[in-house]
Amino acid sequence: MSAPSSTPQPGRRALIAGATGLVGQCLLQGLVADPSVARVVAIGRRPPALSHPKLEFIPVDFARLPPLPPVDEAYLALGTTIKAAGSQAAFRALDRDANLAVAQAAQAAGATRLGLVSAMGADPRASIFYSRTKGELEQALQAMGWHRLVIARPSMLAGDREALGQPVRGGEQLAARVTRWLRPLIPANYRAIPARLVAAALLAAVPGSQGLRILLSGEMQG
């Protein structure tokens, strides 16, 4: 059997988990607007606000995923905070376990390319639980043998969570204000980054050449 082409062909079929989130909604908008993408499957507990002829929504329980329709690539944008989740165990169940389950289901459905929204400082050996959980997910995905794996590690995200019906994150708001005031003095990797730029970087990189690519926050700032 021949190896997958490094250049995706027209008629791509994409899967997205987390399409109602800050970065996920931008990923979804980009996918349906891309003429080389023929079909987009969004999975989650609630449907995205966006409606489009290319888009199919499948409601799922991430702890018991059904077999997924055939796809070529997948985007993982599921994420929360320990405060919103209520406990470290609940946080890990979504940020690590649910994302990994979607990746496994997508690979079983034929996906060879994967994009992940991770976080700056992700490291499976980190002393901080949040960063360690993100790193454990990255490590597990790298062991799966993807033809193309792109991991985005943004700093604090800038965007309107309230408009999406999500809890406002005080740390993100503070980071966005500090970035506006002191932008020239803050290293690029530590500036707050608009969610749309993270999505744009992933959408550009996932259809790229073979192998692993890690996108640091400063690189995605443009």
C-alpha positions in Angstrom: 0.0 0.0 0.0 1.4 3.4 -0.9 2.1 6.0 1.8 -0.3 8.9 2.2 0.5 11.9 0.1 2.1 14.8 1.9 -0.2 17.2 0.1 -3.9 16.8 0.8 -6.1 16.5 -2.2 -9.4 18.4 -2.8 -12.3 16.7 -1.1 -10.7 16.5 2.4 -12.9 15.2 5.2 -12.2 16.8 8.5 -13.3 16.1 12.1 -13.4 18.6 14.9 -13.9 18.1 18.6 -14.4 21.3 20.7 -16.1 23.3 17.9 -18.0 25.5 20.4 -14.8 26.7 22.2 -12.7 29.8 21.7 -10.2 28.2 19.2 -12.6 25.5 18.1 -15.2 27.9 16.6 -12.4 29.6 14.6 -11.2 26.2 13.4 -14.7 25.3 12.3 -15.2 28.6 10.4 -11.9 28.0 8.6 -12.7 24.5 7.7 -16.1 25.2 6.2 -14.7 28.2 4.3 -11.9 26.1 2.7 -12.8 25.0 -0.8 -10.5 21.9 -0.5 -12.6 20.6 2.4 -15.6 18.7 1.3 -17.1 17.6 4.6 -16.7 18.7 8.2 -17.9 16.5 11.1 -18.2 18.2 14.5 -18.6 16.0 17.6 -19.6 17.2 21.0 -22.2 17.5 23.7 -23.9 20.5 22.1 -24.0 21.7 18.5 -22.0 24.6 17.2 -23.8 27.8 16.4 -22.6 27.7 12.9 -24.7 26.1 10.2 -23.3 25.1 6.8 -24.1 22.6 4.0 -20.7 20.9 4.6 -21.2 20.5 8.3 -22.6 17.5 10.1 -22.9 17.5 13.9 -22.9 14.3 15.9 -23.8 14.5 19.6 -21.5 12.2 21.6 -20.5 11.2 25.1 -16.7 11.4 25.0 -16.4 8.5 27.5 -18.3 6.3 25.1 -17.5 7.4 21.5 -19.4 5.7 18.7 -17.5 4.7 15.5 -17.0 7.9 13.4 -17.6 8.4 9.7 -14.5 8.3 7.4 -12.2 11.3 7.8 -8.8 12.4 6.6 -7.8 14.7 9.3 -8.9 15.7 12.8 -8.6 18.8 15.1 -8.7 18.5 18.9 -9.8 21.7 20.6 -11.4 20.3 23.8 -10.2 22.1 26.9 -11.3 23.5 30.3 -9.8 24.7 33.5 -9.5 22.8 36.8 -11.8 25.5 38.4 -14.5 25.0 35.7 -14.1 21.2 35.8 -14.4 21.0 39.5 -11.5 18.7 40.3 -8.2 17.5 38.9 -9.8 14.2 37.9 -12.5 15.9 36.0 -10.0 18.2 34.3 -7.9 15.2 33.2 -11.0 13.3 32.0 -11.6 16.1 29.4 -8.3 17.6 28.6 -6.4 14.3 28.3 -8.7 11.4 28.2 -11.5 12.8 25.9 -9.0 14.3 23.4 -7.1 11.0 23.3 -10.3 9.0 22.8 -11.2 11.3 19.9 -7.8 10.9 18.3 -8.0 7.1 18.6 -11.5 7.1 17.1 -10.4 9.5 14.3 -7.5 7.3 13.4 -9.8 4.2 13.3 -11.9 6.2 10.9 -9.0 6.8 8.5 -7.5 10.0 9.7 -3.7 10.4 9.1 -3.3 14.1 10.0 -4.0 15.6 13.4 -4.0 19.1 14.9 -4.0 19.7 18.7 -4.7 22.8 20.7 -2.3 22.3 23.7 -0.8 25.0 25.9 2.5 26.7 26.5 4.6 24.8 29.0 3.1 21.4 28.2 5.5 18.7 29.6 4.7 15.2 30.9 7.4 15.8 33.6 6.1 19.2 34.7 5.5 19.8 38.4 2.3 21.8 37.6 -0.6 19.5 37.2 -2.1 21.5 34.3 1.1 21.5 32.3 1.8 17.8 33.1 -1.7 16.8 31.9 -1.2 18.7 28.6 2.2 17.1 28.2 0.9 13.6 28.8 -1.7 14.1 26.0 1.0 15.3 23.6 3.2 12.3 24.5 0.4 9.9 23.9 -0.5 11.4 20.5 3.1 11.3 19.4 3.2 7.6 20.1 0.2 6.9 17.8 2.2 7.2 14.5 0.5 10.0 12.7 1.6 10.8 9.2 1.3 14.5 10.2 0.9 15.8 13.8 0.8 19.5 14.6 0.7 20.7 18.2 -0.1 24.3 18.9 1.1 25.6 22.3 -0.5 29.0 22.7 0.1 31.4 25.6 -3.0 32.9 27.3 -5.8 33.1 24.7 -7.5 36.4 23.8 -11.1 36.2 22.7 -14.7 36.7 23.9 -15.6 33.7 25.9 -18.7 35.4 27.3 -20.2 35.7 23.9 -19.8 31.9 23.5 -21.6 31.3 26.8 -18.4 30.2 28.5 -17.0 31.2 31.9 -14.7 34.2 31.7 -11.1 33.3 32.6 -9.6 36.1 34.7 -6.1 35.1 33.8 -6.8 35.5 30.1 -8.4 38.9 30.6 -5.4 40.1 32.6 -2.9 38.7 30.1 -4.8 40.4 27.2 -4.7 43.8 29.1 -1.0 43.5 30.0 -0.2 42.5 26.4 -2.0 45.6 25.1 -0.1 47.9 27.5 3.4 46.4 27.4 3.5 44.5 24.1 6.9 45.7 22.9 8.4 44.6 26.3 6.9 41.1 26.4 8.7 38.2 24.5 6.4 37.0 21.7 5.9 33.5 23.3 4.4 35.1 26.4 2.0 37.6 24.9 -1.7 36.9 24.9 -2.6 35.5 21.5 -6.0 35.8 19.7 -7.7 32.5 19.3 -8.2 33.1 15.6 -4.4 33.2 15.1 -4.0 29.8 16.8 -6.7 28.3 14.6 -5.2 29.9 11.4 -1.8 28.4 12.3 -3.2 24.9 12.8 -5.3 25.1 9.6 -2.2 26.1 7.6 0.1 23.5 9.2 -2.0 20.3 9.4 -2.2 19.8 5.6 1.6 20.3 5.4 4.5 17.9 4.9 5.0 14.7 6.9 6.0 14.5 10.5 5.7 16.4 13.8 5.5 20.1 14.1 5.2 22.1 17.3 3.9 25.7 17.0 5.0 28.0 19.8 2.9 31.0 20.7 5.3 33.5 19.3 5.5 31.8 16.0 1.7 31.9 15.7 1.5 35.6 16.4 2.4 36.2 12.8 
